[in-house]
Amino acid sequence: MEYPIYTVLGILFVIYLFITIYNRNKSKRRRSKKFMDGYQREDRKKKEK
């Protein structure tokens, strides 16, 4: 190991990529219509009763 700083930076970069990809996938799922399927607002529920 001649260059430990590059090894550490490489590992941090890989961790950063994993976190970024994970968050991107979560936000795509959150934006999908399936996420809010069947949801009704509280005030609409009260009006229906």
N, C-alpha and C positions, 0 to 999 in steps of 0.2 A: 504494500500500500504506500505508494509514493505520494499520492495526492488525496489525503483524507478529506479535505474540504470539498473537493468535487464529488466524492462519494456521498457525503452528508447532503450536499445540495441536490444531488440526483435523487436521493431517497425522499427528500422534502418535496421535490417537484412531482414525483410519482404519487405521493400522498395527496398533494394538491389536485392532481388530475382526477384521482378517484373521488374526492369530495365534490369536485365540480360536476362530474358526470352523474353522481348520485343525486345532487340537488337539481340538476336539469331534468332528470327523469321524474323526480317528485313533482316539480312544477308543471310538467306536461300532464301528469296524471291529475293534478289538482285542477288544471284548466279544462280537462275533458268534461263532457256533459254527463258522463256516468257518475262523476263525483257528487253531483247535486241531484241525482235522479230521485224523484219522490219527495223532494224537500218542499215544504210549505212554510211560508212566513207565519209568525205567531199571530199577527193581526188578521190575516186571512182565515186562520183556524177559528178565531173567535167569531168572525162574521158569519161563518158557515153554520155555527151552532145555534 
